Amino acid sequence: MNVTSNLVKAFALLVLLLVLAFGLQHGFSQEPSRRSEFALEAYLFNFALTSLLVVSIAVWHKALKDRFGYFYLGFISVKFITFFILIYPGMKGEDAVPGSGLIFLVPFLLCLLCEVLLLVQLMNQKS
């Protein structure tokens, strides 16, 4: 398999998992609430940063061939820093959403799964 097909499959899996998880976690609710707004922010945050990782790998896969692991560790570090700057303040304080840890953890773990599966495929690929 080539790198492009691996990336397309990973991206499709990511979108499918996130849409299903969001629907299941919020019961396809039509009522807007602070909880569903926070969940949407968490899902979009994780989707955006994971998409950035997938695009980065597509662009630099030849240059990063032997350093995927280091690139991924650096990316995860940036993801955590961005999380603590943008999302974490919404989880604490007056506007805190009940269960916000779980609301954020579900899309984070799904994105992490897709990222790791993609990187394992690429690292095991002989080219």
N, CA, C and O of each residue as an XYZ file, in Angstrom:
508
protein
N       0.846     -1.193      0.000
C       0.000      0.000      0.000
C       0.881      1.241      0.000
O       1.955      1.268      0.602
N       0.407      2.245     -0.676
C       1.188      3.476     -0.679
C       0.736      4.403      0.452
O      -0.284      4.175      1.103
N       1.513      5.430      0.655
C       1.273      6.349      1.766
C      -0.066      7.061      1.619
O      -0.778      7.253      2.606
N      -0.411      7.449      0.409
C      -1.662      8.184      0.180
C      -2.877      7.350      0.570
O      -3.795      7.862      1.211
N      -2.895      6.078      0.194
C      -4.055      5.245      0.545
C      -4.137      5.042      2.058
O      -5.232      5.006      2.618
N      -2.979      4.909      2.727
C      -2.980      4.802      4.192
C      -3.550      6.066      4.835
O      -4.317      5.993      5.795
N      -3.171      7.212      4.300
C      -3.649      8.474      4.852
C      -5.141      8.659      4.628
O      -5.853      9.131      5.515
N      -5.611      8.292      3.452
C      -7.044      8.412      3.157
C      -7.851      7.487      4.066
O      -8.896      7.875      4.590
N      -7.363      6.275      4.244
C      -8.063      5.330      5.131
C      -8.080      5.835      6.569
O      -9.106      5.749      7.244
N      -6.965      6.354      7.037
C      -6.902      6.872      8.402
C      -7.848      8.056      8.571
O      -8.537      8.164      9.586
N      -7.882      8.936      7.588
C      -8.760     10.100      7.659
C     -10.227      9.681      7.632
O     -11.039     10.225      8.381
N     -10.575      8.718      6.777
C     -11.955      8.227      6.707
C     -12.359      7.554      8.019
O     -13.470      7.759      8.508
N     -11.462      6.758      8.584
C     -11.736      6.113      9.873
C     -11.930      7.143     10.969
O     -12.817      7.010     11.812
N     -11.103      8.160     10.951
C     -11.207      9.232     11.947
C     -12.563      9.925     11.869
O     -13.230     10.098     12.890
N     -12.972     10.319     10.676
C     -14.258     11.008     10.503
C     -15.409     10.105     10.938
O     -16.307     10.548     11.654
N     -15.390      8.858     10.518
C     -16.453      7.923     10.875
C     -16.550      7.727     12.388
O     -17.640      7.791     12.957
N     -15.414      7.491     13.030
C     -15.423      7.287     14.482
C     -15.898      8.520     15.242
O     -16.665      8.409     16.199
N     -15.442      9.686     14.818
C     -15.838     10.906     15.526
C     -17.322     11.223     15.358
O     -17.982     11.636     16.311
N     -17.841     11.032     14.163
C     -19.273     11.298     13.931
C     -20.123     10.325     14.749
O     -21.090     10.726     15.395
N     -19.755      9.050     14.713
C     -20.508      8.059     15.486
C     -20.417      8.323     16.989
O     -21.421      8.263     17.699
N     -19.219      8.612     17.460
C     -19.050      8.854     18.900
C     -19.808     10.100     19.346
O     -20.450     10.093     20.396
N     -19.738     11.162     18.560
C     -20.459     12.375     18.926
C     -21.963     12.107     18.966
O     -22.653     12.546     19.886
N     -22.458     11.392     17.974
C     -23.882     11.059     17.947
C     -24.295     10.200     19.120
O     -25.344     10.432     19.722
N     -23.487      9.213     19.453
C     -23.806      8.342     20.581
C     -23.674      9.066     21.922
O     -24.487      8.876     22.827
N     -22.646      9.889     22.031
C     -22.409     10.575     23.297
C     -23.480     11.622     23.581
O     -23.780     11.898     24.742
N     -24.046     12.191     22.563
C     -25.026     13.259     22.767
C     -26.398     12.918     22.226
O     -27.264     13.787     22.132
N     -26.602     11.665     21.871
C     -27.917     11.167     21.502
C     -28.580     11.935     20.367
O     -29.807     12.010     20.301
N     -27.787     12.496     19.489
C     -28.312     13.266     18.363
C     -29.323     14.303     18.844
O     -30.353     14.535     18.211
N     -29.005     14.910     19.967
C     -29.872     15.896     20.602
C     -30.011     17.143     19.739
O     -29.040     17.621     19.153
N     -31.221     17.656     19.673
C     -31.489     18.881     18.929
C     -31.436     20.108     19.827
O     -31.468     21.238     19.341
N     -31.355     19.891     21.130
C     -31.351     20.992     22.075
C     -29.929     21.513     22.290
O     -29.061     20.772     22.751
N     -29.692     22.773     21.960
C     -28.358     23.313     22.230
C     -28.174     23.538     23.724
O     -29.057     24.068     24.398
N     -27.039     23.136     24.221
C     -26.720     23.347     25.635
C     -25.223     23.600     25.734
O     -24.476     23.369     24.783
N     -24.801     24.076     26.890
C     -23.370     24.327     27.102
C     -22.586     23.024     26.990
O     -21.452     23.017     26.511
N     -23.185     21.929     27.429
C     -22.536     20.616     27.348
C     -22.296     20.200     25.900
O     -21.202     19.746     25.564
N     -23.294     20.345     25.046
C     -23.115     19.956     23.645
C     -22.186     20.927     22.909
O     -21.471     20.525     21.991
N     -22.197     22.201     23.309
C     -21.260     23.163     22.717
C     -19.824     22.797     23.078
O     -18.936     22.830     22.226
N     -19.601     22.449     24.345
C     -18.265     22.054     24.775
C     -17.828     20.782     24.060
O     -16.676     20.665     23.643
N     -18.742     19.834     23.918
C     -18.421     18.586     23.223
C     -18.047     18.860     21.772
O     -17.088     18.286     21.255
N     -18.798     19.729     21.121
C     -18.486     20.069     19.738
C     -17.106     20.719     19.645
O     -16.337     20.418     18.732
N     -16.795     21.606     20.583
C     -15.463     22.225     20.618
C     -14.378     21.165     20.795
O     -13.344     21.221     20.130
N     -14.604     20.206     21.683
C     -13.617     19.157     21.941
C     -13.420     18.277     20.705
O     -12.289     17.945     20.349
N     -14.511     17.904     20.060
C     -14.414     17.068     18.861
C     -13.726     17.823     17.732
O     -12.873     17.264     17.041
N     -14.088     19.081     17.539
C     -13.459     19.863     16.471
C     -11.978     20.117     16.751
O     -11.156     20.078     15.836
N     -11.642     20.376     18.005
C     -10.246     20.574     18.383
C      -9.418     19.336     18.049
O      -8.379     19.436     17.397
N      -9.877     18.181     18.495
C      -9.150     16.944     18.238
C      -9.103     16.609     16.755
O      -8.073     16.171     16.245
N     -10.221     16.816     16.063
C     -10.256     16.549     14.625
C      -9.288     17.461     13.877
O      -8.564     17.003     12.993
N      -9.269     18.733     14.220
C      -8.397     19.687     13.532
C      -6.924     19.333     13.734
O      -6.152     19.324     12.775
N      -6.536     19.045     14.966
C      -5.125     18.748     15.209
C      -4.717     17.392     14.643
O      -3.588     17.239     14.177
N      -5.596     16.424     14.674
C      -5.274     15.131     14.073
C      -5.211     15.261     12.553
O      -4.365     14.637     11.913
N      -6.097     16.064     11.974
C      -6.032     16.313     10.534
C      -4.728     17.000     10.158
O      -4.130     16.693      9.126
N      -4.292     17.926     10.997
C      -3.013     18.589     10.768
C      -1.870     17.576     10.785
O      -0.950     17.665      9.971
N      -1.922     16.622     11.699
C      -0.906     15.575     11.746
C      -0.923     14.745     10.476
O       0.131     14.469      9.903
N      -2.105     14.344     10.028
C      -2.223     13.520      8.824
C      -1.695     14.272      7.605
O      -0.973     13.698      6.790
N      -2.041     15.532      7.477
C      -1.550     16.337      6.355
C      -0.033     16.515      6.444
O       0.659     16.453      5.427
N       0.480     16.733      7.642
C       1.926     16.883      7.826
C       2.667     15.616      7.420
O       3.720     15.682      6.786
N       2.122     14.482      7.781
C       2.741     13.212      7.401
C       2.698     13.041      5.887
O       3.658     12.559      5.287
N       1.587     13.434      5.271
C       1.479     13.330      3.814
C       2.541     14.179      3.122
O       3.120     13.764      2.118
N       2.788     15.352      3.657
C       3.744     16.266      3.039
C       5.181     15.831      3.312
O       6.018     15.878      2.410
N       5.477     15.413      4.529
C       6.862     15.153      4.926
C       7.184     13.683      5.147
O       8.175     13.371      5.807
N       6.374     12.769      4.613
C       6.597     11.354      4.926
C       7.957     10.842      4.477
O       8.532      9.986      5.148
N       8.486     11.333      3.371
C       9.802     10.868      2.920
C      10.919     11.417      3.805
O      11.878     10.705      4.104
N      10.804     12.654      4.219
C      11.834     13.260      5.062
C      11.806     12.691      6.483
O      12.836     12.644      7.155
N      10.633     12.262      6.934
C      10.469     11.770      8.312
C      10.552     10.257      8.422
O      10.283      9.696      9.485
N      10.916      9.601      7.349
C      10.848      8.144      7.289
C      11.401      7.453      8.534
O      10.767      6.539      9.062
N      12.560      7.871      9.005
C      13.177      7.236     10.169
C      12.868      7.956     11.470
O      13.327      7.533     12.532
N      12.099      9.034     11.409
C      11.854      9.836     12.610
C      10.367     10.066     12.888
O      10.001     11.068     13.503
N       9.517      9.154     12.444
C       8.085      9.303     12.704
C       7.787      9.384     14.196
O       6.957     10.186     14.625
N       8.457      8.562     14.978
C       8.216      8.536     16.419
C       8.527      9.865     17.085
O       7.757     10.352     17.913
N       9.662     10.445     16.718
C      10.041     11.740     17.295
C       9.090     12.850     16.843
O       8.711     13.720     17.627
N       8.720     12.803     15.581
C       7.769     13.787     15.060
C       6.447     13.680     15.817
O       5.848     14.694     16.176
N       5.998     12.458     16.057
C       4.738     12.247     16.747
C       4.817     12.737     18.196
O       3.884     13.377     18.680
N       5.906     12.448     18.882
C       6.057     12.930     20.257
C       6.034     14.455     20.309
O       5.422     15.036     21.205
N       6.690     15.096     19.366
C       6.660     16.556     19.299
C       5.263     17.069     19.026
O       4.825     18.055     19.619
N       4.564     16.397     18.126
C       3.203     16.800     17.792
C       2.277     16.661     18.994
O       1.472     17.551     19.265
N       2.388     15.556     19.710
C       1.549     15.343     20.894
C       1.837     16.408     21.947
O       0.921     16.871     22.627
N       3.089     16.796     22.084
C       3.441     17.857     23.039
C       2.748     19.163     22.669
O       2.200     19.846     23.534
N       2.773     19.506     21.392
C       2.098     20.718     20.922
C       0.591     20.602     21.139
O      -0.068     21.578     21.498
N       0.054     19.415     20.920
C      -1.385     19.188     21.116
C      -1.779     19.409     22.574
O      -2.801     20.038     22.846
N      -0.984     18.902     23.509
C      -1.276     19.095     24.931
C      -1.170     20.564     25.328
O      -2.021     21.070     26.060
N      -0.146     21.243     24.858
C       0.008     22.665     25.178
C      -1.182     23.453     24.636
O      -1.738     24.302     25.332
N      -1.567     23.173     23.407
C      -2.725     23.849     22.802
C      -3.994     23.546     23.582
O      -4.824     24.431     23.792
N      -4.148     22.293     24.014
C      -5.310     21.913     24.822
C      -5.379     22.737     26.101
O      -6.436     23.264     26.446
N      -4.252     22.848     26.804
C      -4.265     23.573     28.070
C      -4.478     25.068     27.886
O      -4.952     25.738     28.803
N      -4.142     25.593     26.736
C      -4.367     27.015     26.473
C      -5.810     27.274     26.039
O      -6.426     28.236     26.498
N      -6.357     26.427     25.157
C      -7.666     26.702     24.560
C      -8.841     26.005     25.230
O      -9.887     26.624     25.426
N      -8.698     24.743     25.584
C      -9.838     23.941     26.037
C      -9.922     23.849     27.562
O     -11.014     23.959     28.121
N      -8.817     23.656     28.227
C      -8.818     23.425     29.671
C      -9.511     24.531     30.472
O     -10.225     24.223     31.426
N      -9.327     25.805     30.119
C     -10.038     26.837     30.897
C     -11.564     26.667     30.880
O     -12.235     27.049     31.839
N     -12.111     26.104     29.812
C     -13.550     25.861     29.745
C     -14.008     24.704     30.608
O     -15.201     24.549     30.868
N     -13.060     23.893     31.053
C     -13.389     22.745     31.897
C     -13.420     23.113     33.371
O     -13.932     22.356     34.195
N     -12.879     24.262     33.700
C     -12.803     24.695     35.092
C     -13.458     26.062     35.247
O     -13.736     26.735     34.255
N     -13.697     26.464     36.454
C     -14.231     27.790     36.719
C     -15.743     27.823     36.775
O     -16.393     26.791     36.941
N     -16.301     29.020     36.635
C     -17.744     29.236     36.757
C     -18.533     28.532     35.665
O     -19.620     28.010     35.913
N     -17.989     28.521     34.471
C     -18.676     27.952     33.316
C     -18.402     26.463     33.131
O     -18.649     25.920     32.054
N     -17.901     25.805     34.152
C     -17.499     24.408     34.028
C     -18.675     23.533     33.604
O     -19.796     23.677     34.091
N     -18.380     22.625     32.683
C     -19.384     21.698     32.185
C     -19.251     20.389     32.962
O     -18.155     19.833     33.035
N     -20.348     19.881     33.545
C     -20.270     18.605     34.265
C     -19.836     17.483     33.321
O     -20.357     17.359     32.212
N     -18.900     16.686     33.760
C     -18.421     15.576     32.938
C     -17.527     16.004     31.794
O     -17.370     15.267     30.821
N     -16.934     17.190     31.897
C     -16.137     17.711     30.787
C     -14.897     16.860     30.526
O     -14.429     16.791     29.389
N     -14.368     16.221     31.545
C     -13.211     15.355     31.337
C     -13.528     14.209     30.401
O     -12.757     13.911     29.489
N     -14.664     13.565     30.626
C     -15.084     12.460     29.762
C     -15.459     12.964     28.375
O     -15.171     12.312     27.372
N     -16.096     14.115     28.323
C     -16.476     14.684     27.031
C     -15.238     14.922     26.181
O     -15.271     14.708     24.969
N     -14.147     15.363     26.798
C     -12.920     15.599     26.037
C     -12.160     14.304     25.782
O     -11.530     14.158     24.734
N     -12.206     13.371     26.712
C     -11.423     12.152     26.616
C     -11.855     11.256     25.453
O     -11.003     10.642     24.811
N     -13.128     11.167     25.173
C     -13.618     10.286     24.112
C     -13.040     10.674     22.748
O     -12.443      9.820     22.093
N     -13.190     11.927     22.291
C     -12.599     12.249     20.987
C     -11.068     12.198     21.004
O     -10.445     11.874     19.993
N     -10.462     12.520     22.153
C      -9.004     12.455     22.246
C      -8.516     11.032     22.023
O      -7.578     10.814     21.256
N      -9.140     10.063     22.682
C      -8.723      8.671     22.536
C      -8.995      8.131     21.138
O      -8.196      7.359     20.607
N     -10.112      8.528     20.539
C     -10.395      8.085     19.171
C      -9.371      8.645     18.185
O      -8.912      7.937     17.288
N      -9.021      9.896     18.352
C      -8.000     10.500     17.487
C      -6.645      9.856     17.732
O      -5.895      9.602     16.790
N      -6.333      9.595     18.980
C      -5.075      8.937     19.318
C      -4.991      7.563     18.660
O      -3.943      7.189     18.134
N      -6.085      6.817     18.686
C      -6.130      5.505     18.053
C      -5.829      5.612     16.556
O      -5.015      4.854     16.030
N      -6.476      6.538     15.881
C      -6.251      6.717     14.438
C      -4.814      7.154     14.153
O      -4.195      6.672     13.203
N      -4.292      8.048     14.957
C      -2.917      8.523     14.763
C      -1.926      7.373     14.914
O      -1.032      7.208     14.083
N      -2.082      6.586     15.964
C      -1.149      5.495     16.224
C      -1.254      4.426     15.147
O      -0.233      3.920     14.681
N      -2.470      4.073     14.744
C      -2.632      3.074     13.679
C      -1.960      3.528     12.388
O      -1.307      2.733     11.712
N      -2.119      4.795     12.050
C      -1.495      5.331     10.843
C       0.029      5.277     10.951
O       0.703      4.833     10.022
N       0.565      5.723     12.067
C       2.013      5.733     12.235
C       2.600      4.322     12.257
O       3.683      4.098     11.714
N       1.912      3.384     12.867
C       2.392      2.001     12.875
C       2.429      1.455     11.456
O       3.399      0.804     11.068
N       1.384      1.713     10.678
C       1.369      1.266      9.282
C       2.524      1.870      8.499
O       3.199      1.174      7.741
N       2.745      3.145      8.679
C       3.808      3.817      7.934
C       5.201      3.361      8.385
O       6.111      3.237      7.566
N       5.359      3.117      9.671
C       6.664      2.685     10.165
C       6.984      1.255      9.738
O       8.148      0.910      9.539
N       5.958      0.431      9.597
C       6.162     -0.957      9.187
C       6.263     -1.113      7.672
O       6.652     -2.170      7.174
N       5.916     -0.066      6.955
C       5.923     -0.121      5.500
C       7.368     -0.119      4.984
O       8.193      0.681      5.424
N       7.649     -1.003      4.069
C       8.993     -1.064      3.487
C       8.957     -0.406      2.112
O       8.306     -0.888      1.185
N       9.670      0.698      2.010
C       9.713      1.370      0.703
C      11.061      1.982      0.473
O      11.292      2.591     -0.571
